[in-house]
């Protein structure tokens, strides 16, 4: 007797539960359940209802599966009875006909071994108007591929765009308020610029506002976690009487408690910025910042690198001399998928082993805001969990040594560390390998070249060591970069490096001797010293100055 599709769906759901740690909890993956959708008697084949992200419907049929696409698109726009979350992504699955002939355990064995499962993704909030991927035909793969697609589908483009627009509006509004607030206090903006190591500009003010919003998001997460060690008041309890306004002092008091325990990458710069803001009329700025943070939490995209990546794409102007063109989330996902595969582990190691995975070393030596590193981390976590592991358990060790990022901007390294920490925001870690590397003329008269100094083969000698600030979980410390980043020690390097060229003498760079080394207001003399230093380091290499910093 042929096996029913209900039985096959239950078996597929049981297999999917084992491919992601949080899916192993009861209730996250439901199969063949009535009463899950509001105002509807429909019964989706499989529903994935993971906390903090959007629910995903999965419709499954045995070939020829003539109605699976209509069934799948019909789920879009439906609302969950519990939580009022809308289904914005649905996955159509066509299984090979041979599975219908299997019984009992043989069904699971066949599903686990099958590599000819057809998959298509539908996104949108309307069954009559949706986006299909691929546009035509099907993606053919296995259950692991299906699991990864569902995980990606839980953060659909529509939700990302909506949240990014919300964040963008909040940043723009708060930046305008900050500008008015500091109109009669130019020293404040100068101090903010010094904290961020950037020139006073609209971009710098936006960066400051974004860092503050990020801190308020994590404040609420920590407060809602009810940590016995870290008892933090929710923001709403910090309003002053009788006007119920937000003031700086109560917030700084809570943030100081947080910094004494952990979360340095998230709160350190935010604390410094908030502390120097003029107190007069500050409540207007705080109200807008906190409203934006709460809106992000309502969108349930706190753990999505896509949100911050999309927002930075829209809001942060290109840093002309540092040429930090922020990597799009789609590009980062493509690179991570190509670079980190199921067979990337060194010989004798496996994705299922906590020790093996946490011993990996993955680097981005021009990390910017961390999109590439956080996407690589997400990919590693997926492969580990599909093999039966828990990404939460390896998080402290991944943060300590597996994920290495460098940038010359403190704000960038803090945001990178923050993005990585957001993968498991309630898991504490002590060490970190996200470093702010020295750049420009140093107090001892030497010049530093940022990550390019790592090209120095003599770096192993202490006299030549590069000192970097490292952003850790419980503080900031100095490390000798050569000790923190040993030579030829990496499994994967993913970068979108600066593309500035020494010969780019157009536009606003016409009066700059060497745009490649003109960041932080370096003088013509410093630019020449840095150019000479990098020429020496790249001698006999494949790089060329006219090809830009990327080739170095």
C-alpha positions as CSV (number, residue, x, y, z in Angstrom):
1,X,0.0,0.0,0.0
2,X,1.3,3.5,-0.9
3,X,2.4,5.7,1.9
4,X,0.2,8.7,2.4
5,X,1.6,12.3,2.0
6,X,0.6,13.0,5.6
7,X,3.0,10.3,6.8
8,X,5.8,11.6,4.4
9,X,5.2,15.2,5.7
10,X,5.5,14.1,9.3
11,X,8.8,12.3,8.5
12,X,10.2,15.2,6.6
13,X,9.4,17.6,9.5
14,X,11.1,15.2,11.9
15,X,14.3,15.3,9.7
16,X,14.2,19.1,9.4
17,X,14.0,19.4,13.2
18,X,17.5,17.9,13.5
19,X,19.1,20.3,11.0
20,X,18.9,23.4,13.2
21,X,19.4,23.6,17.0
22,X,16.4,25.9,17.8
23,X,14.2,23.8,15.6
24,X,14.7,20.9,18.0
25,X,12.4,22.6,20.5
26,X,8.8,21.4,20.6
27,X,6.5,23.5,18.6
28,X,8.9,25.2,16.2
29,X,8.2,22.9,13.3
30,X,4.6,21.8,13.0
31,X,3.3,19.3,10.4
32,X,-0.2,18.6,9.3
33,X,-1.7,20.8,12.1
34,X,-5.2,22.3,11.8
35,X,-6.0,25.7,13.4
36,X,-2.6,27.3,12.9
37,X,-3.9,30.1,10.6
38,X,-6.2,32.9,11.5
39,X,-9.7,32.8,9.9
40,X,-8.8,29.7,7.9
41,X,-9.5,26.0,8.0
42,X,-6.5,25.3,5.8
43,X,-3.8,22.9,6.9
44,X,-0.3,23.7,5.7
45,X,1.9,20.6,5.2
46,X,4.7,22.0,7.4
47,X,5.1,25.3,9.3
48,X,8.4,26.5,10.6
49,X,7.7,29.0,13.4
50,X,11.1,30.0,14.8
51,X,11.3,32.8,17.4
52,X,12.5,36.3,16.3
53,X,12.0,35.6,12.5
54,X,9.1,35.3,10.1
55,X,7.2,32.0,9.8
56,X,7.7,29.8,6.7
57,X,5.2,27.5,5.1
58,X,6.4,24.4,3.3
59,X,4.1,22.6,0.8
60,X,5.1,19.1,-0.2
61,X,3.9,16.8,-3.0
62,X,5.0,13.6,-4.7
63,X,5.9,14.0,-8.4
64,X,4.3,15.0,-10.7
65,X,3.1,17.4,-8.0
66,X,0.6,19.2,-10.2
67,X,-0.9,21.5,-7.5
68,X,2.0,22.2,-5.2
69,X,2.8,25.6,-6.7
70,X,-0.7,26.9,-6.3
71,X,-0.9,25.5,-2.8
72,X,2.4,27.2,-1.9
73,X,1.6,30.6,-3.2
74,X,-1.8,30.5,-1.5
75,X,-0.1,30.5,1.9
76,X,1.4,33.9,1.3
77,X,-0.2,36.7,3.3
78,X,-1.9,34.4,5.7
79,X,-1.6,35.3,9.4
80,X,-0.7,32.9,12.2
81,X,-3.4,32.5,14.8
82,X,-0.7,32.7,17.6
83,X,1.4,35.8,17.5
84,X,-0.2,37.5,14.5
85,X,2.9,37.0,12.4
86,X,2.2,37.0,8.6
87,X,3.6,34.3,6.3
88,X,5.8,36.2,3.8
89,X,7.7,33.1,2.5
90,X,6.6,29.7,1.4
91,X,8.6,26.8,-0.1
92,X,7.3,24.4,-2.7
93,X,8.8,20.9,-2.5
94,X,8.5,18.1,-5.1
95,X,9.6,14.7,-3.9
96,X,10.6,11.8,-6.2
97,X,7.8,9.2,-6.8
98,X,9.9,6.3,-5.3
99,X,9.4,7.7,-1.8
100,X,5.7,6.8,-1.9
101,X,6.6,3.1,-2.0
102,X,8.7,3.3,1.2
103,X,7.4,2.3,4.6
104,X,8.4,3.1,8.2
105,X,12.1,3.9,8.7
106,X,12.8,3.5,5.0
107,X,10.9,6.8,4.4
108,X,13.4,8.7,6.5
109,X,16.4,6.9,5.0
110,X,15.2,7.7,1.5
111,X,14.6,11.4,2.3
112,X,18.0,11.7,4.0
113,X,19.8,10.2,1.0
114,X,17.8,11.8,-1.8
115,X,19.6,14.4,-3.9
116,X,16.9,14.9,-6.4
117,X,14.4,16.9,-4.4
118,X,13.0,19.9,-6.3
119,X,12.6,23.2,-4.4
120,X,11.2,26.6,-5.2
121,X,10.8,29.7,-2.9
122,X,7.8,32.1,-3.0
123,X,7.9,35.4,-1.3
124,X,5.4,38.2,-0.9
125,X,2.3,39.2,1.1
126,X,-0.3,38.4,-1.6
127,X,-1.0,35.1,-3.3
128,X,-1.8,37.0,-6.5
129,X,1.4,38.9,-6.6
130,X,4.6,37.2,-5.5
131,X,8.2,36.6,-6.4
132,X,9.4,33.1,-7.3
133,X,13.0,31.8,-7.0
134,X,14.1,30.5,-9.3
135,X,11.9,32.4,-11.8
136,X,11.6,29.3,-13.9
137,X,12.3,25.7,-13.2
138,X,13.4,24.2,-9.9
139,X,16.5,24.1,-7.6
140,X,17.4,20.4,-7.2
141,X,19.1,19.3,-4.0
142,X,18.7,17.5,-0.7
143,X,17.1,18.0,2.7
144,X,20.1,20.0,3.9
145,X,19.6,22.4,1.0
146,X,15.9,22.7,1.9
147,X,16.8,23.5,5.5
148,X,19.2,26.3,4.6
149,X,16.6,27.7,2.2
150,X,14.0,27.7,4.9
151,X,16.4,29.5,7.2
152,X,17.0,32.2,4.6
153,X,13.3,32.4,3.8
154,X,12.6,33.2,7.5
155,X,14.0,36.7,6.9
156,X,12.2,37.6,3.6
157,X,13.2,40.6,1.5
158,X,9.9,42.3,2.2
159,X,10.6,42.3,5.9
160,X,14.2,43.4,5.5
161,X,13.2,46.3,3.2
162,X,10.4,47.4,5.6
163,X,12.7,47.2,8.6
164,X,15.5,48.9,6.8
165,X,13.2,51.8,5.8
166,X,12.1,52.0,9.4
167,X,15.6,52.1,10.6
168,X,16.6,54.6,7.9
169,X,13.8,57.0,8.9
170,X,14.7,56.6,12.6
171,X,18.4,57.4,11.9
172,X,17.6,60.4,9.7
173,X,15.1,61.8,12.2
174,X,17.5,61.3,15.1
175,X,20.4,62.8,13.2
176,X,18.4,65.9,12.5
177,X,17.6,66.2,16.2
178,X,21.3,65.6,17.1
179,X,22.2,68.4,14.7
180,X,19.8,70.8,16.3
181,X,20.8,69.7,19.7
182,X,24.5,70.4,19.1
183,X,24.0,73.6,17.1
184,X,25.3,75.8,19.9
185,X,27.8,73.1,21.0
186,X,30.2,72.5,18.1
187,X,32.7,70.9,20.5
188,X,30.2,68.0,21.1
189,X,30.3,67.1,17.4
190,X,34.1,67.4,17.4
191,X,34.3,65.0,20.4
192,X,32.0,62.5,18.7
193,X,34.2,62.7,15.6
194,X,37.2,62.0,17.8
195,X,35.5,59.0,19.4
196,X,34.7,57.5,16.0
197,X,38.0,58.6,14.4
198,X,36.1,60.3,11.5
199,X,35.8,63.8,10.2
200,X,32.8,65.8,11.5
201,X,30.2,65.1,8.8
202,X,26.6,63.9,8.2
203,X,28.0,60.4,7.8
204,X,29.7,60.6,11.2
205,X,26.5,61.8,12.9
206,X,24.6,59.0,11.3
207,X,27.2,56.5,12.5
208,X,26.9,57.8,16.0
209,X,23.1,57.6,16.0
210,X,23.2,54.1,14.6
211,X,25.6,52.9,17.3
212,X,23.2,54.4,20.0
213,X,20.1,52.7,18.4
214,X,22.0,49.4,18.4
215,X,22.8,49.8,22.1
216,X,19.2,50.5,22.9
217,X,18.1,47.4,21.0
218,X,20.5,45.2,23.1
219,X,19.5,47.0,26.3
220,X,15.9,45.8,25.8
221,X,17.1,42.3,24.9
222,X,19.2,42.1,28.1
223,X,16.4,43.6,30.2
224,X,13.9,41.1,28.8
225,X,16.2,38.1,29.5
226,X,15.8,38.5,33.2
227,X,19.4,37.6,33.9
228,X,20.0,36.8,37.6
229,X,23.6,38.2,37.4
230,X,22.7,41.2,35.3
231,X,19.5,42.8,36.5
232,X,18.8,45.6,34.0
233,X,15.7,47.8,34.0
234,X,13.7,48.0,30.8
235,X,13.9,51.4,29.2
236,X,10.4,52.3,30.0
237,X,11.2,52.1,33.7
238,X,14.0,54.7,33.2
239,X,11.6,57.6,32.5
240,X,11.9,60.4,35.0
241,X,8.9,61.9,36.9
242,X,6.7,63.9,36.6
243,X,7.0,64.5,32.8
244,X,8.0,60.8,32.0
245,X,11.0,61.9,30.0
246,X,14.1,60.0,29.2
247,X,17.3,61.4,30.8
248,X,20.9,60.5,30.2
249,X,22.0,59.6,33.8
250,X,19.6,56.7,34.5
251,X,20.5,55.1,31.1
252,X,24.3,55.5,31.7
253,X,23.9,53.9,35.1
254,X,22.3,50.8,33.5
255,X,24.9,50.7,30.7
256,X,27.7,51.0,33.2
257,X,26.3,47.9,35.0
258,X,26.2,46.1,31.6
259,X,29.8,47.1,30.8
260,X,31.1,45.7,34.1
261,X,29.8,42.3,33.1
262,X,30.0,42.0,29.3
263,X,28.8,43.4,25.9
264,X,31.7,45.8,25.5
265,X,31.6,45.9,21.7
266,X,28.0,47.0,21.8
267,X,28.0,49.5,24.6
268,X,31.4,51.1,24.9
269,X,31.3,53.6,22.1
270,X,27.6,54.2,22.7
271,X,28.3,55.0,26.4
272,X,31.1,57.5,25.4
273,X,28.8,59.2,22.9
274,X,25.8,59.4,25.2
275,X,27.9,60.7,28.0
276,X,29.1,63.8,26.1
277,X,25.8,64.9,24.7
278,X,24.4,68.2,26.0
279,X,21.7,67.4,28.6
280,X,19.4,70.3,27.6
281,X,16.5,69.0,25.5
282,X,18.2,65.6,25.3
283,X,14.9,63.8,25.9
284,X,13.7,64.5,22.3
285,X,16.7,62.6,20.9
286,X,16.5,59.8,23.4
287,X,12.7,59.4,22.6
288,X,13.4,59.0,18.9
289,X,16.4,56.6,19.4
290,X,14.4,54.4,21.7
291,X,11.3,54.4,19.5
292,X,13.4,53.2,16.6
293,X,15.1,50.5,18.7
294,X,11.7,49.2,19.9
295,X,10.4,49.2,16.3
296,X,13.3,47.0,15.2
297,X,12.5,44.6,18.0
298,X,8.9,44.5,16.9
299,X,10.1,43.6,13.3
300,X,11.9,40.6,14.9
301,X,15.1,41.1,12.9
302,X,17.6,41.7,15.7
303,X,19.7,38.8,14.7
304,X,19.7,39.6,10.9
305,X,22.9,40.9,9.4
306,X,20.8,41.8,6.4
307,X,19.0,44.6,8.3
308,X,22.1,46.4,9.3
309,X,23.8,45.7,6.0
310,X,20.9,47.1,4.0
311,X,20.7,50.2,6.3
312,X,24.4,51.0,5.9
313,X,24.1,50.6,2.2
314,X,21.5,53.3,2.1
315,X,22.7,55.6,4.8
316,X,26.5,55.7,5.0
317,X,28.2,57.6,2.2
318,X,31.3,56.1,0.8
319,X,34.4,57.0,2.8
320,X,36.3,58.6,0.0
321,X,39.8,57.9,1.0
322,X,39.2,54.7,2.9
323,X,36.8,53.6,0.0
324,X,34.7,51.3,2.2
325,X,32.1,50.1,-0.2
326,X,29.9,48.1,2.1
327,X,29.2,44.6,0.8
328,X,25.6,43.9,0.0
329,X,24.0,41.0,2.0
330,X,23.2,39.1,-1.2
331,X,26.9,39.3,-2.3
332,X,28.0,38.2,1.1
333,X,25.7,35.2,1.1
334,X,26.9,34.2,-2.4
335,X,30.6,34.5,-1.3
336,X,30.0,32.5,1.9
337,X,28.2,29.8,0.0
338,X,31.0,29.4,-2.5
339,X,33.9,29.7,0.0
340,X,32.5,27.5,2.8
341,X,31.2,24.2,1.8
342,X,30.5,20.8,3.5
343,X,34.0,19.7,2.5
344,X,36.0,22.8,3.5
345,X,37.1,21.3,6.8
346,X,40.7,20.2,7.0
347,X,41.5,16.5,6.6
348,X,40.3,14.4,9.5
349,X,37.9,17.1,10.9
350,X,34.1,17.1,10.7
351,X,31.3,19.7,10.8
352,X,29.7,17.7,13.7
353,X,32.6,18.2,16.1
354,X,32.5,21.3,18.3
355,X,36.3,21.3,18.7
356,X,36.8,21.0,14.9
357,X,34.5,23.8,14.0
358,X,35.7,26.2,16.7
359,X,39.3,25.6,15.6
360,X,38.6,27.1,12.2
361,X,40.1,30.5,11.4
362,X,38.1,32.8,9.2
363,X,39.3,36.3,8.5
364,X,38.3,39.6,6.9
365,X,41.2,42.1,7.1
366,X,39.0,45.0,5.9
367,X,35.9,44.1,7.9
368,X,34.0,47.3,7.7
369,X,30.7,46.8,9.5
370,X,31.1,43.0,9.5
371,X,28.6,41.8,6.8
372,X,31.1,39.3,5.3
373,X,32.3,37.9,8.6
374,X,28.8,37.6,10.1
375,X,27.5,35.9,6.9
376,X,30.5,33.5,7.0
377,X,29.7,32.8,10.7
378,X,26.1,32.1,9.8
379,X,27.2,29.7,7.1
380,X,29.6,27.8,9.5
381,X,26.8,27.7,12.1
382,X,24.4,26.2,9.6
383,X,26.8,23.5,8.5
384,X,27.6,22.6,12.1
385,X,23.9,22.4,13.1
386,X,23.0,20.4,10.1
387,X,25.6,17.9,11.3
388,X,24.0,17.8,14.7
389,X,25.8,20.5,16.6
390,X,24.7,23.7,18.4
391,X,26.1,27.0,17.3
392,X,25.2,28.5,20.7
393,X,27.6,26.2,22.4
394,X,30.6,27.1,20.2
395,X,29.8,30.8,20.2
396,X,32.3,31.9,22.9
397,X,35.2,30.0,21.1
398,X,34.1,31.3,17.7
399,X,34.2,34.9,19.1
400,X,37.5,34.3,20.8
401,X,39.7,33.0,17.9
402,X,37.8,31.6,15.0
403,X,36.5,34.9,13.6
404,X,39.2,37.5,12.9
405,X,38.4,41.0,11.6
406,X,40.5,44.1,11.2
407,X,39.7,47.7,10.4
408,X,41.3,51.1,10.9
409,X,38.0,52.6,12.2
410,X,37.0,51.9,15.9
411,X,33.4,52.4,15.0
412,X,33.6,49.7,12.3
413,X,35.3,47.1,14.5
414,X,32.8,47.8,17.3
415,X,29.9,47.3,14.9
416,X,31.5,44.1,13.5
417,X,31.9,42.7,17.0
418,X,28.3,43.7,17.7
419,X,27.0,42.0,14.6
420,X,28.9,38.8,15.5
421,X,27.7,38.9,19.1
422,X,24.1,39.3,17.9
423,X,24.1,35.8,16.6
424,X,23.6,34.7,20.2
425,X,23.1,38.0,22.1
426,X,22.6,36.4,25.5
427,X,25.7,34.2,25.3
428,X,28.6,35.8,27.1
429,X,32.2,35.6,25.8
430,X,35.5,37.1,27.0
431,X,38.0,37.1,24.2
432,X,37.7,38.5,20.7
433,X,39.8,38.8,17.6
434,X,38.2,41.9,16.1
435,X,41.0,44.4,16.0
436,X,41.3,48.1,15.3
437,X,44.7,48.2,13.6
438,X,47.0,51.2,13.7
439,X,47.1,53.6,10.7
440,X,49.2,56.6,9.9
441,X,52.0,58.2,11.8
442,X,52.6,56.8,15.3
443,X,53.9,58.4,18.4
444,X,57.3,56.8,17.9
445,X,57.6,58.4,14.5
446,X,57.0,55.2,12.5
447,X,54.0,54.9,10.1
448,X,51.4,52.2,10.3
449,X,49.5,50.9,7.3
450,X,46.5,49.2,8.8
451,X,46.1,45.6,7.8
452,X,48.8,46.0,5.1
453,X,51.4,45.8,7.9
454,X,50.6,42.1,8.1
455,X,52.6,41.8,4.8
456,X,55.8,42.3,6.9
457,X,57.5,39.0,7.1
458,X,59.5,40.3,10.0
459,X,56.4,40.8,12.1
460,X,57.3,37.8,14.2
461,X,60.0,39.8,15.9
462,X,58.6,41.8,18.8
463,X,60.5,45.0,17.8
464,X,58.4,45.1,14.6
465,X,55.1,44.0,16.1
466,X,52.0,46.0,15.4
467,X,49.9,47.0,18.3
468,X,46.1,46.9,17.8
469,X,43.1,47.6,20.0
470,X,41.0,44.5,20.3
471,X,37.2,44.7,21.0
472,X,36.4,42.0,23.5
473,X,33.3,40.9,25.4
474,X,34.3,42.5,28.7
475,X,36.6,45.3,27.7
476,X,39.1,46.7,25.2
477,X,42.8,45.8,25.3
478,X,45.9,46.0,23.3
479,X,47.3,43.1,21.4
480,X,50.4,42.6,19.3
481,X,48.7,42.0,16.0
482,X,51.3,39.4,14.9
483,X,50.4,37.3,18.0
484,X,46.7,37.7,17.5
485,X,46.9,37.0,13.8
486,X,49.6,34.3,13.1
487,X,50.9,34.1,9.6
488,X,49.5,31.5,7.1
489,X,47.0,30.3,9.7
490,X,43.6,30.7,8.1
491,X,41.2,28.3,6.5
492,X,39.1,31.0,4.8
493,X,39.7,34.7,4.0
494,X,36.7,36.6,2.7
495,X,37.2,40.3,1.9
496,X,35.8,43.3,0.0
497,X,39.0,45.3,0.4
498,X,39.5,49.0,-0.2
499,X,39.8,49.8,-4.0
500,X,41.5,53.1,-3.6
501,X,44.4,53.7,-6.1
502,X,47.4,55.8,-5.7
503,X,46.8,57.2,-9.2
504,X,43.1,58.2,-8.6
505,X,43.5,62.0,-9.2
506,X,40.0,62.9,-10.1
507,X,37.2,64.8,-8.4
508,X,37.9,65.9,-4.8
509,X,41.2,63.9,-4.8
510,X,42.9,66.3,-7.3
511,X,45.0,68.1,-4.6
512,X,45.8,64.9,-2.7
513,X,49.3,63.4,-3.3
514,X,48.3,59.8,-2.6
515,X,44.6,59.2,-2.0
516,X,45.4,55.6,-0.9
517,X,46.9,56.9,2.3
518,X,45.0,60.2,2.8
519,X,42.6,59.0,5.5
520,X,42.4,60.7,8.9
521,X,43.8,63.9,7.4
522,X,47.4,62.6,7.0
523,X,49.8,65.1,5.6
524,X,51.6,64.9,2.3
525,X,54.8,63.8,4.2
526,X,52.9,61.0,5.9
527,X,51.3,59.9,2.7
528,X,54.8,59.6,1.1
529,X,56.2,57.7,4.1
530,X,53.3,55.3,3.9
531,X,53.6,54.8,0.2
532,X,57.3,54.1,0.5
533,X,56.6,51.6,3.3
534,X,54.0,49.7,1.4
535,X,56.3,49.7,-1.7
536,X,58.9,48.0,0.3
537,X,56.5,45.4,1.8
538,X,55.0,44.5,-1.6
539,X,58.3,44.2,-3.5
540,X,58.5,41.0,-5.6
541,X,54.8,40.4,-4.9
542,X,51.9,40.2,-7.4
543,X,50.4,43.5,-6.2
544,X,50.8,46.8,-7.9
545,X,50.0,50.3,-6.6
546,X,48.3,51.3,-9.8
547,X,45.9,48.4,-9.3
548,X,44.9,49.8,-5.9
549,X,44.9,48.6,-2.4
550,X,42.8,45.5,-3.2
551,X,45.7,43.9,-5.0
552,X,47.9,44.4,-1.9
